[in-house]
Each structure stands twice: as structure tokens, then as C-alpha cells.
């Protein structure tokens, strides 16, 4: 069946004019007031005179009737003296004063997604993760995601981020508390550190989990005297300045409600020619608008495409320190390679990183140069059966719902389709019962989970055999070939433990690449065993 592509309507166009200012403002913490129609005394032309890009977005749009003062405070002082910057309200609740259903859904706790559900435990997605990622920080705590309201909170409290100094004020009773970060969490202080924790957070990773720094962060996180934060900033200071989870303005322009993206590296890669989300002509309809001589950029779309919107976060990307493949030279946060999205598929990923000359860490046993995968849902979905049929992320994870009054709106809770089959699946597959559709989902995910386990087994065998071979004096040339096998098999395996659908987003690709991982690991084991046997004959 050819599925129709549903528009991801820009109905919650946010009301935070986050990019109209020449310098920075702070996220307002006060409870926002309901937007009012433009006051007669406010002359928008006074703003348009300096902010021509905003005029183009605002005039004739659904927000054209809103006054600039809806989202910007202290405008009189700014108009009197341009060096006195207005305050911009960066708070989803302001959008929610009009878009109540969408806002309520976006902040609703999805109790189907458990807190602190580790991936690397028996019964988790990757039971052997600790061994296969040793000694990387994710082995300390690496959890399943549980929804947008917790994007910031969960990142700050995870044991690998800040040594355990950030904790829920209510401790375990606060795990389902949503709201502003520092209303929910407390800072135990710089001298506090829990056992078996790490301090491995970085500023770039925070940027896809909050909209708070949109005016304080230069494009790609480069240093600039006008920027409050950059890739090299103290991550604790950036965290303490983060009050809200990702906001409406990430996907909806507040000035005119146009669908958009703001994540700098995604815009950069599309501008540079990445074609993953392109049409048949090899292009996207993304119109890139630059503010303040390139200090900040946004990408406006003519028609909403949630594949691109969700790719602001749900992609593989490098954001931590690393090393160069050829020299082993450390790569620090001053290097733009620590804010990089490959936007490539799993089978081509290792070649991409080798060309970029970047890897994350060396394995503790083999010394193989390994890439630490993030959450590549967007790339995985690209080219899948559903994507080829015109389905987008929003069709399944943000289906149309009805409120108590019978009004239709798009869910912003990011549903798990298997728990909402009627809304997410049956609209396109009415010929199957809910029971049948769940049975098909389980068939796919059971199979892929099995392949993940087998991939882990053979990677583990490769690591163990390498340890024996090295201890018994197998030559370095053979060990080097085994390390290369480890590097190749690792990427083809870990992609599917970092990706959060257990293969459902693209089961054919998962089946193929996990099979490749198993085969390559077996080849590595075989060459090491051959060397061991030959050595035993001497």
C-alpha cells in the first residue's frame, strides 16, 4: 500500500522570537502571560527596520497579529538604546497558553517508558555492553530514553555526566517530576562525587536537549566574544544555565509558525550537500537564514518534514573528545570535529569517520579504535519501507488525537506506536487487527534482538581470543588485522544498540548489517586461531 505522506503541521509555532535579536537574552523564569493582540501603540515597523528577516517571517503569517512584546520584554528600553538588549522569553509554557493540547502532551509523563532502564544488563538491549565498550564512560550508566520532558534532567543525573553531583530534590520520589531543571534537581556542589561515576558531559550534547542557549551559542559552537557558551565551555556552568527541555522553537519558527530546524550541525551538513533527506532532485527545500553575519542560522521549510526536524537530535553525531585515526593525536573541543553529524548509513559509517580522521576511544583489551554511536534513528529510517512509502516520524510517534471537547490535534507526547496501535498504525493498515499488528512488530523486534545478541557473542569471542593471542606472543601484524576486524564489526553492531527501535525502523538494514558484524567477528577469531595454531606447531 502506498501510504500518504502526512503533513507535520506547524500548529505550535512557539512564540519565542529566539533569533530576532542581535545579541543574547536569558530564558525567562516567570510564569508567562497569555499572548495579546498587537497593541495599537506598538509600531512593528520600528522592529522591522532592523530585523528584515523577521519581517519576512512574521508578516502575513498565523502570528502576524501578535505583538513583538508578546515574546520580548523591555522593548522600550531597546528602542531607545539598541545596546540595551530586550529579554526574550524562551519557555514552552508561553506557546502552551494558546496551544494547550500540544503543550500539555509535550510535558506529559509517558509511564510506558521507565526511568533508569539500563541498556547494558541481562534483559536490556545490550547485555554485553560493558565488556564491548570498556573503558568508555557509557559503561557507567547508559539508559533507554524516556521522553522529551526528561531530556535535560536525565542527562544531568546520569552517573557518567557530573559525578553524581546533580540529583533529584525528592531523590527517588522525584523521578517522574517534570518542570524547570533546577526546580526538579539540586546541585550537591563541586566537591561531591559518588563512587563509580564519571564527569564526562560536554556543552555540545546539551544543545539538542534544550532551546535555552539558542541566542548564546554561535553557529557550530565556535568561540566568539558575542557568545556566552561554546564547545570548550565549562559544562557545569552550561548545565546550571539550562532551565528548560527542548522547546517548540526547535521545530516551529516563533515569528511566523513556519516549520524549521535550528540545530547548527544539521543545517551545516545539509548546506554542505548531505542528501539523506533530499528529494528526487537531490535537494531539500530548506531555506537557510543567517542572522548577525552568520552568528546563528535557522533552516525554514515550505512544508513540514519531521524526518528533518527529528534529525536535530535523533542522529549519530560526534560531540565528545576523540583521537585521530592516523596519528592517535587527541582531538579537543576546540576542533569542529567534536560537533559533527555524518548523516550516513551504518555500512558506510566507519569509512566516513576514517576519512574525517576521528574515533572516540580505544578498547581496553584489543586497543581497537572504536566509534561510540549515538541514537541514529533518522538515518536508520532513511530508505526503509515506511520512508519510501512517504511515512514520516510524526505519522507514527505524533499521531492525530482528539481532546475532551472532540477537537483534533497532533500529539506531542512522542508515543510508542506499539502501545497506541489504533492511532499510530491502523490509519494506514486498517486491514489488520491490533493483535495482528503487534504480532508483526514482535516478529521483527524478536529477530533483531536475537541478531544483536549473536553479534555481541562473536565480538566478545574476538576480544577474548585477541587477549589469548597477545598473551601467547602472536605477531603484531596479525594482531593489527584483528583490531581492524574489531573496528569494523563494532560499528555494525553498536549502531543497533544505540538506535532505539530494536530494528523496527529498518529491519532489512538491521538484518544485513548485524549479519555482517557477526561474519567479520568470526573472521577475526579465525585469523587469530590460525596464528595460535601455527605458533603451537613451532
Secondary structure in CASP SS format (residue, H / E / C, confidence):
PFRMAT SS
TARGET T0000
AUTHOR 0000-0000-0000
METHOD secondary structure of the structure
MODEL  1
X C 1.00
X C 1.00
X C 1.00
X C 1.00
X C 1.00
X C 1.00
X C 1.00
X C 1.00
X C 1.00
X C 1.00
X C 1.00
X C 1.00
X C 1.00
X C 1.00
X C 1.00
X C 1.00
X C 1.00
X C 1.00
X C 1.00
X C 1.00
X C 1.00
X C 1.00
X C 1.00
X C 1.00
X C 1.00
X C 1.00
X C 1.00
X C 1.00
X C 1.00
X C 1.00
X C 1.00
X C 1.00
X C 1.00
X C 1.00
X C 1.00
X C 1.00
X E 1.00
X C 1.00
X C 1.00
X C 1.00
X C 1.00
X C 1.00
X C 1.00
X H 1.00
X H 1.00
X H 1.00
X H 1.00
X H 1.00
X C 1.00
X C 1.00
X C 1.00
X H 1.00
X H 1.00
X H 1.00
X H 1.00
X H 1.00
X H 1.00
X H 1.00
X C 1.00
X C 1.00
X C 1.00
X C 1.00
X C 1.00
X C 1.00
X C 1.00
X E 1.00
X C 1.00
X H 1.00
X H 1.00
X H 1.00
X C 1.00
X E 1.00
X E 1.00
X C 1.00
X H 1.00
X H 1.00
X H 1.00
X H 1.00
X H 1.00
X H 1.00
X C 1.00
X C 1.00
X C 1.00
X C 1.00
X C 1.00
X C 1.00
X E 1.00
X E 1.00
X C 1.00
X C 1.00
X C 1.00
X H 1.00
X H 1.00
X H 1.00
X H 1.00
X H 1.00
X C 1.00
X C 1.00
X C 1.00
X H 1.00
X H 1.00
X H 1.00
X H 1.00
X H 1.00
X H 1.00
X H 1.00
X C 1.00
X C 1.00
X C 1.00
X C 1.00
X C 1.00
X C 1.00
X C 1.00
X C 1.00
X C 1.00
X C 1.00
X C 1.00
X E 1.00
X C 1.00
X C 1.00
X C 1.00
X C 1.00
X C 1.00
X C 1.00
X C 1.00
X C 1.00
X C 1.00
X C 1.00
X H 1.00
X H 1.00
X H 1.00
X H 1.00
X H 1.00
X C 1.00
X C 1.00
X C 1.00
X H 1.00
X H 1.00
X H 1.00
X C 1.00
X C 1.00
X C 1.00
X E 1.00
X C 1.00
X C 1.00
X C 1.00
X C 1.00
X H 1.00
X H 1.00
X H 1.00
X H 1.00
X H 1.00
X H 1.00
X H 1.00
X H 1.00
X H 1.00
X H 1.00
X C 1.00
X C 1.00
X C 1.00
X C 1.00
X C 1.00
X C 1.00
X C 1.00
X C 1.00
X E 1.00
X E 1.00
X E 1.00
X C 1.00
X C 1.00
X H 1.00
X H 1.00
X H 1.00
X H 1.00
X C 1.00
X C 1.00
X C 1.00
X C 1.00
X C 1.00
X C 1.00
X H 1.00
X H 1.00
X H 1.00
X H 1.00
X E 1.00
X E 1.00
X E 1.00
X C 1.00
X C 1.00
X C 1.00
X C 1.00
X C 1.00
X C 1.00
X C 1.00
X C 1.00
X C 1.00
X C 1.00
X C 1.00
X C 1.00
X C 1.00
X C 1.00
X C 1.00
X H 1.00
X H 1.00
X H 1.00
X H 1.00
X H 1.00
X C 1.00
X C 1.00
X C 1.00
X C 1.00
X C 1.00
X C 1.00
X C 1.00
X C 1.00
X C 1.00
X E 1.00
X C 1.00
X H 1.00
X H 1.00
X H 1.00
X C 1.00
X C 1.00
X C 1.00
X C 1.00
X C 1.00
X C 1.00
X C 1.00
X E 1.00
X C 1.00
X C 1.00
X C 1.00
X C 1.00
X C 1.00
X H 1.00
X H 1.00
X H 1.00
X H 1.00
X H 1.00
X H 1.00
X C 1.00
X C 1.00
X C 1.00
X C 1.00
X C 1.00
X C 1.00
X C 1.00
X H 1.00
X H 1.00
X H 1.00
X C 1.00
X E 1.00
X C 1.00
X C 1.00
X C 1.00
X C 1.00
X C 1.00
X C 1.00
X E 1.00
X E 1.00
X E 1.00
X C 1.00
X C 1.00
X H 1.00
X H 1.00
X H 1.00
X H 1.00
X H 1.00
X H 1.00
X H 1.00
X H 1.00
X C 1.00
X C 1.00
X C 1.00
X C 1.00
X C 1.00
X C 1.00
X C 1.00
X C 1.00
X C 1.00
X C 1.00
X C 1.00
X C 1.00
X C 1.00
X C 1.00
X C 1.00
X E 1.00
X E 1.00
X E 1.00
X E 1.00
X E 1.00
X C 1.00
X C 1.00
X C 1.00
X C 1.00
X E 1.00
X E 1.00
X E 1.00
X E 1.00
X E 1.00
X C 1.00
X C 1.00
X C 1.00
X C 1.00
X C 1.00
X H 1.00
X H 1.00
X H 1.00
X H 1.00
X H 1.00
X C 1.00
X C 1.00
X C 1.00
X C 1.00
X C 1.00
X C 1.00
X C 1.00
X E 1.00
X C 1.00
X C 1.00
X C 1.00
X E 1.00
X E 1.00
X C 1.00
X C 1.00
X C 1.00
X C 1.00
X C 1.00
X C 1.00
X E 1.00
X E 1.00
X C 1.00
X C 1.00
X C 1.00
X C 1.00
X H 1.00
X H 1.00
X H 1.00
X C 1.00
X E 1.00
X C 1.00
X C 1.00
X C 1.00
X C 1.00
X C 1.00
X H 1.00
X H 1.00
X H 1.00
X H 1.00
X H 1.00
X H 1.00
X H 1.00
X H 1.00
X H 1.00
X H 1.00
X H 1.00
X C 1.00
X C 1.00
X E 1.00
X C 1.00
X E 1.00
X E 1.00
X C 1.00
X C 1.00
X C 1.00
X C 1.00
X C 1.00
X C 1.00
X E 1.00
X E 1.00
X C 1.00
X C 1.00
X C 1.00
X C 1.00
X C 1.00
X C 1.00
X H 1.00
X H 1.00
X H 1.00
X H 1.00
X H 1.00
X C 1.00
X C 1.00
X C 1.00
X H 1.00
X H 1.00
X H 1.00
X H 1.00
X C 1.00
X C 1.00
X C 1.00
X C 1.00
X H 1.00
X H 1.00
X H 1.00
X H 1.00
X H 1.00
X C 1.00
X C 1.00
X E 1.00
X E 1.00
X E 1.00
X C 1.00
X C 1.00
X C 1.00
X C 1.00
X C 1.00
X E 1.00
X E 1.00
X E 1.00
X C 1.00
X C 1.00
X C 1.00
X C 1.00
X C 1.00
X C 1.00
X H 1.00
X H 1.00
X H 1.00
X C 1.00
X H 1.00
X H 1.00
X H 1.00
X H 1.00
X C 1.00
X C 1.00
X C 1.00
X C 1.00
X C 1.00
X C 1.00
X C 1.00
X C 1.00
X C 1.00
X H 1.00
X H 1.00
X H 1.00
X H 1.00
X H 1.00
X H 1.00
X H 1.00
X H 1.00
X H 1.00
X H 1.00
X H 1.00
X H 1.00
X H 1.00
X H 1.00
X H 1.00
X H 1.00
X H 1.00
X H 1.00
X H 1.00
X H 1.00
X H 1.00
X H 1.00
X H 1.00
X H 1.00
X H 1.00
X H 1.00
X H 1.00
X H 1.00
X H 1.00
X H 1.00
X H 1.00
X H 1.00
X H 1.00
X H 1.00
X H 1.00
X H 1.00
X H 1.00
X H 1.00
X C 1.00
X C 1.00
X C 1.00
X C 1.00
X H 1.00
X H 1.00
X H 1.00
X H 1.00
X H 1.00
X H 1.00
X H 1.00
X H 1.00
X H 1.00
X H 1.00
X H 1.00
X H 1.00
X H 1.00
X H 1.00
X H 1.00
X H 1.00
X H 1.00
X H 1.00
X H 1.00
X H 1.00
X H 1.00
X H 1.00
X H 1.00
X C 1.00
X C 1.00
X C 1.00
X C 1.00
X C 1.00
X H 1.00
X H 1.00
X H 1.00
X H 1.00
X H 1.00
X H 1.00
X H 1.00
X H 1.00
X H 1.00
X H 1.00
X H 1.00
X H 1.00
X H 1.00
X H 1.00
X H 1.00
X H 1.00
X H 1.00
X H 1.00
X H 1.00
X H 1.00
X H 1.00
X H 1.00
X H 1.00
X H 1.00
X H 1.00
X H 1.00
X H 1.00
X H 1.00
X H 1.00
X H 1.00
X H 1.00
X H 1.00
X H 1.00
X H 1.00
X C 1.00
END
